[in-house]
């Protein structure tokens, strides 16, 4: 029974209710009443300084306006309780992603200070998605940031599993694991300057899940949505959430603390290692059959791995189980996890 559960392809994690839309679905009609309702166009507020980017990119983003961005949307990339993420194609083919929030929890000034603080911190880490600009109006609030054509880790794993394929080999998965941990490690060491007025907990991500792990063409990682849970409130998008969302009430932690970041990182590890259907009792099932998994009597890993690589994969499974301990006090800090990963 356990072997069948581990080897049968499944639908991937939806990470707390994220929904991926069908490609090609535009959203301009959803905005049309908003666009028409504004007599004057509004410029986006830049988060990029001239010394941080080349002048061409700075020039393009400095000219962006609300109407241009809303009318340039070519499709919904994802949806969560925080809001909707869309792909926008601007003049000269420049492509960005827009996170449009459902219910912002701070006023205009605090929103601006928080986004600008997040943008500044993100420029200091190679594993965080850079923020380009933002807009705050009475009717619409959004953040504009870099777009990654490879999409998210969740999309990649789900797409392969639907066709019974293996999306990534072991080395690629190990690289992704290392870089996610490095991104979290960078965030957890962040501190808020004494004179900073953003009133944010800068040393917490708050929304770590596979749909927020963006991939470059070389399978390097950029972690998105850093700090966004401190901008907007989670809003239920349906009276009847899909089954995957119900499961994730159990497996996803929403508490704004580093221990929850570690727990959610552990869920990503389990997804990368052995499949996506992490429903209630899945962790207990692994623990009860860990000896059989270690001896190879039960198949758990969804990729080919043998010898030293298998031992490394088993070590990461141990890390994942420790990270997802029900007791927050028993979960290791991210710096300890990074040391364990470096030893592999």
C-alpha positions as CSV (number, residue, x, y, z in Angstrom):
1,X,0.0,0.0,0.0
2,X,2.8,2.4,0.9
3,X,4.8,1.6,-2.2
4,X,1.8,2.3,-4.4
5,X,1.2,5.6,-2.6
6,X,4.8,6.7,-3.2
7,X,5.1,5.7,-6.8
8,X,1.7,6.7,-8.3
9,X,1.8,10.1,-10.0
10,X,-0.3,12.7,-8.3
11,X,-1.5,16.3,-8.6
12,X,1.1,18.7,-7.3
13,X,0.8,20.8,-4.1
14,X,-1.3,23.9,-4.5
15,X,0.5,25.6,-1.6
16,X,-2.3,26.9,0.5
17,X,-4.8,27.4,-2.3
18,X,-2.7,28.6,-5.2
19,X,-4.5,28.0,-8.5
20,X,-2.8,28.0,-11.9
21,X,-4.9,29.2,-14.7
22,X,-5.0,28.0,-18.3
23,X,-2.6,29.8,-20.5
24,X,-3.7,32.6,-22.7
25,X,-6.5,33.9,-20.5
26,X,-6.4,37.7,-20.6
27,X,-7.6,39.9,-17.7
28,X,-8.1,43.3,-19.3
29,X,-11.9,43.0,-19.2
30,X,-11.7,42.5,-15.4
31,X,-9.9,45.9,-15.2
32,X,-11.9,47.8,-17.8
33,X,-14.2,49.5,-15.3
34,X,-11.2,50.5,-13.2
35,X,-9.2,51.9,-16.2
36,X,-12.2,53.9,-17.5
37,X,-13.0,55.1,-14.0
38,X,-9.7,57.1,-13.7
39,X,-9.8,60.5,-15.5
40,X,-6.0,60.8,-15.2
41,X,-3.4,58.1,-15.6
42,X,-1.1,57.4,-12.7
43,X,2.6,56.7,-12.8
44,X,4.0,53.7,-11.0
45,X,6.4,54.4,-8.1
46,X,9.9,53.1,-8.9
47,X,11.9,50.8,-6.6
48,X,14.9,50.9,-8.9
49,X,17.8,53.4,-8.6
50,X,20.0,54.3,-11.6
51,X,23.0,52.6,-10.1
52,X,21.2,49.3,-9.6
53,X,20.2,48.6,-13.2
54,X,21.3,49.5,-16.7
55,X,19.8,52.7,-18.1
56,X,17.6,51.0,-20.7
57,X,15.6,49.1,-18.0
58,X,15.4,52.1,-15.7
59,X,14.1,54.2,-18.6
60,X,11.4,51.7,-19.5
61,X,10.2,51.2,-16.0
62,X,10.2,54.9,-15.1
63,X,7.7,55.5,-18.0
64,X,5.3,52.9,-16.8
65,X,1.8,54.0,-15.8
66,X,-1.2,52.3,-14.2
67,X,-3.2,52.1,-17.5
68,X,-0.2,50.7,-19.4
69,X,0.3,47.9,-16.9
70,X,-3.4,47.0,-16.6
71,X,-3.9,47.0,-20.4
72,X,-0.7,45.0,-20.9
73,X,-1.8,41.9,-19.0
74,X,-1.8,38.8,-21.1
75,X,-2.8,36.2,-18.6
76,X,-3.1,35.0,-15.0
77,X,-0.1,33.1,-13.8
78,X,-1.4,32.2,-10.4
79,X,-4.0,32.9,-7.8
80,X,-3.8,32.7,-4.0
81,X,-5.6,34.2,-1.0
82,X,-3.2,37.2,-1.1
83,X,-4.1,38.1,-4.7
84,X,-3.6,37.4,-8.3
85,X,-0.3,37.2,-10.2
86,X,-0.3,38.2,-13.9
87,X,2.1,38.4,-16.7
88,X,2.3,41.8,-18.4
89,X,4.1,42.5,-21.7
90,X,5.0,46.2,-22.1
91,X,6.3,48.3,-25.0
92,X,9.4,46.9,-26.8
93,X,8.6,43.4,-25.4
94,X,9.7,44.0,-21.8
95,X,8.0,41.4,-19.6
96,X,7.1,41.7,-15.9
97,X,4.9,39.9,-13.3
98,X,2.3,41.8,-11.3
99,X,1.0,40.8,-7.9
100,X,-2.4,42.4,-7.5
101,X,-3.5,42.2,-3.9
102,X,-7.1,41.5,-2.8
103,X,-7.1,43.3,0.6
104,X,-4.2,45.5,1.6
105,X,-3.9,45.8,5.4
106,X,-1.9,49.1,5.5
107,X,-2.4,52.6,4.3
108,X,-0.7,54.3,1.4
109,X,2.4,55.6,3.2
110,X,3.1,52.3,5.1
111,X,2.5,50.3,1.9
112,X,5.1,52.4,0.1
113,X,7.6,52.2,2.9
114,X,7.2,48.5,3.2
115,X,7.5,47.7,-0.5
116,X,10.5,49.9,-0.9
117,X,12.2,48.3,2.1
118,X,11.5,44.8,0.6
119,X,12.8,46.0,-2.7
120,X,16.0,47.2,-1.2
121,X,16.7,44.0,0.7
122,X,15.9,41.9,-2.4
123,X,18.6,43.6,-4.3
124,X,21.2,42.3,-1.9
125,X,20.5,38.6,-2.4
126,X,20.9,36.6,-5.7
127,X,18.1,34.2,-4.6
128,X,15.3,36.7,-4.2
129,X,13.0,38.1,-6.9
130,X,13.8,41.8,-7.5
131,X,10.9,44.3,-7.1
132,X,10.7,47.0,-9.8
133,X,7.8,49.3,-8.9
134,X,4.4,49.5,-7.2
135,X,1.1,51.3,-7.3
136,X,-1.4,52.2,-4.5
137,X,-4.8,53.7,-5.4
138,X,-8.1,53.5,-3.7
139,X,-9.3,50.7,-6.0
140,X,-6.2,48.8,-6.9
141,X,-2.9,48.0,-5.3
142,X,-0.1,46.0,-6.9
143,X,3.6,45.3,-7.0
144,X,5.6,44.9,-10.3
145,X,8.5,42.5,-10.2
146,X,10.7,40.4,-12.5
147,X,9.2,37.7,-14.7
148,X,10.7,34.2,-15.0
149,X,9.6,32.3,-18.2
150,X,10.5,28.9,-16.6
151,X,7.7,29.5,-14.1
152,X,7.6,28.1,-10.6
153,X,8.8,24.9,-9.1
154,X,5.2,23.9,-8.4
155,X,4.3,24.3,-12.1
156,X,7.3,22.4,-13.3
157,X,6.7,19.4,-11.0
158,X,3.0,19.4,-11.6
159,X,3.4,19.5,-15.4
160,X,5.8,16.6,-15.4
161,X,3.8,14.4,-13.0
162,X,0.6,14.9,-15.1
163,X,2.5,13.1,-17.9
164,X,4.2,10.5,-15.7
165,X,7.6,12.1,-16.3
166,X,10.5,13.2,-14.0
167,X,11.0,16.9,-14.4
168,X,14.4,17.2,-12.6
169,X,17.3,14.9,-12.0
170,X,18.9,14.6,-8.6
171,X,21.6,17.2,-9.1
172,X,19.1,19.8,-10.3
173,X,16.9,19.1,-7.3
174,X,19.9,19.4,-4.9
175,X,20.8,22.7,-6.5
176,X,17.3,24.0,-6.0
177,X,17.2,22.8,-2.4
178,X,20.5,24.5,-1.6
179,X,19.4,27.8,-3.1
180,X,16.0,27.9,-1.4
181,X,17.8,27.4,1.9
182,X,20.3,30.1,1.1
183,X,17.4,32.6,0.3
184,X,15.8,31.7,3.6
185,X,19.1,32.0,5.4
186,X,19.6,35.4,4.0
187,X,16.2,36.6,5.1
188,X,16.4,35.1,8.6
189,X,19.6,37.1,9.2
190,X,18.0,40.4,8.0
191,X,17.4,43.1,10.6
192,X,15.4,46.3,10.6
193,X,17.5,49.5,10.9
194,X,16.7,51.6,14.0
195,X,15.4,54.5,12.0
196,X,13.4,52.4,9.6
197,X,9.7,53.3,9.6
198,X,8.4,50.3,7.6
199,X,7.3,48.5,10.9
200,X,8.0,45.2,9.3
201,X,9.6,41.9,10.5
202,X,12.2,41.8,7.9
203,X,13.7,38.5,9.1
204,X,10.7,36.4,8.1
205,X,9.5,35.5,4.6
206,X,6.0,34.4,5.7
207,X,4.9,32.6,2.5
208,X,7.4,29.9,1.6
209,X,5.9,27.4,-0.9
210,X,6.8,25.8,-4.2
211,X,4.6,28.2,-6.2
212,X,6.8,31.0,-4.9
213,X,10.1,29.3,-6.0
214,X,10.8,30.8,-9.4
215,X,13.2,29.1,-11.7
216,X,15.7,30.4,-14.2
217,X,16.7,28.5,-17.4
218,X,19.7,27.1,-15.6
219,X,17.5,25.9,-12.7
220,X,18.8,28.5,-10.4
221,X,16.3,29.8,-7.9
222,X,14.6,33.1,-7.1
223,X,12.3,33.1,-4.1
224,X,9.3,35.5,-4.6
225,X,6.6,37.1,-2.4
226,X,9.1,37.9,0.4
227,X,7.2,39.9,3.0
228,X,4.0,40.2,1.0
229,X,1.9,38.7,3.8
230,X,2.8,41.9,5.7
231,X,1.2,43.9,3.0
232,X,-2.1,42.1,2.4
233,X,-4.6,39.9,4.2
234,X,-5.4,36.4,3.3
235,X,-8.9,36.3,1.7
236,X,-10.9,33.2,1.1
237,X,-11.5,33.1,-2.7
238,X,-14.3,30.5,-2.6
239,X,-17.0,29.2,-0.2
240,X,-15.9,25.7,-1.4
241,X,-12.1,25.5,-1.7
242,X,-10.7,22.7,-3.9
243,X,-9.6,19.5,-2.2
244,X,-5.9,20.5,-2.5
245,X,-6.6,23.7,-0.6
246,X,-8.3,21.7,2.2
247,X,-5.3,19.4,2.5
248,X,-2.9,22.3,2.8
249,X,-4.7,23.7,5.8
250,X,-2.9,20.8,7.5
251,X,0.5,20.9,5.7
252,X,1.0,24.7,5.3
253,X,1.9,27.0,8.3
254,X,0.7,30.6,8.1
255,X,2.2,31.9,11.4
256,X,4.5,34.8,10.9
257,X,7.6,33.4,12.4
258,X,10.9,31.8,11.4
259,X,9.8,28.3,12.6
260,X,6.9,28.4,10.2
261,X,9.3,29.3,7.4
262,X,11.4,26.3,8.3
263,X,8.3,24.0,8.4
264,X,7.1,25.2,5.0
265,X,10.7,24.6,3.6
266,X,10.4,21.1,4.9
267,X,7.1,20.6,2.9
268,X,8.9,21.8,-0.2
269,X,11.7,19.2,0.5
270,X,9.2,16.4,0.8
271,X,7.6,17.5,-2.5
272,X,11.0,17.6,-4.3
273,X,12.0,14.2,-3.0
274,X,9.0,12.0,-3.2
275,X,5.9,13.5,-4.7
276,X,3.2,16.1,-4.2
277,X,0.2,14.5,-2.4
278,X,1.2,15.4,1.2
279,X,-2.1,14.8,2.8
280,X,-2.9,14.2,6.5
281,X,-0.8,11.5,8.0
282,X,1.8,11.4,5.2
283,X,4.7,12.4,7.5
284,X,3.6,9.7,10.0
285,X,3.5,7.1,7.2
286,X,7.1,8.0,6.2
287,X,8.3,7.7,9.8
288,X,6.7,4.4,10.3
289,X,8.3,2.9,7.2
290,X,11.6,4.8,7.2
291,X,13.6,1.6,7.6
292,X,12.1,0.0,4.5
293,X,12.6,3.3,2.6
294,X,16.3,3.4,3.7
295,X,16.8,-0.2,2.6
296,X,15.1,0.3,-0.7
297,X,12.3,-2.1,0.1
298,X,9.8,0.7,-0.5
299,X,10.2,3.3,-3.3
300,X,9.9,6.9,-2.2
301,X,12.1,9.0,-4.4
302,X,10.5,9.9,-7.8
303,X,13.9,10.2,-9.5
304,X,16.7,7.8,-10.2
305,X,19.3,7.8,-7.4
306,X,21.9,5.3,-6.3
307,X,25.0,4.9,-4.2
308,X,26.3,8.1,-2.6
309,X,23.6,10.2,-4.2
310,X,20.9,8.0,-2.5
311,X,22.6,8.5,0.9
312,X,22.5,12.2,0.3
313,X,18.8,12.1,-0.6
314,X,18.1,10.1,2.5
315,X,19.9,12.7,4.6
316,X,17.7,15.4,3.0
317,X,14.6,13.3,3.8
318,X,15.8,13.3,7.5
319,X,16.1,17.1,7.3
320,X,12.6,17.4,5.8
321,X,11.1,15.3,8.6
322,X,12.9,17.4,11.3
323,X,11.7,20.6,9.6
324,X,8.1,19.4,9.6
325,X,8.0,18.4,13.3
326,X,4.7,19.4,14.9
327,X,6.6,21.0,17.7
328,X,8.1,24.3,16.6
329,X,10.8,24.1,19.2
330,X,12.1,20.9,17.6
331,X,12.5,22.4,14.2
332,X,16.2,23.4,13.4
333,X,17.1,27.0,12.6
334,X,17.9,27.6,9.0
335,X,21.6,28.2,9.7
336,X,21.8,24.7,11.1
337,X,20.0,23.3,8.0
338,X,22.5,25.1,5.8
339,X,25.4,23.5,7.6
340,X,23.8,20.1,7.2
341,X,23.4,20.7,3.5
342,X,27.0,21.8,3.1
343,X,28.1,18.6,4.6
344,X,26.4,16.4,1.9
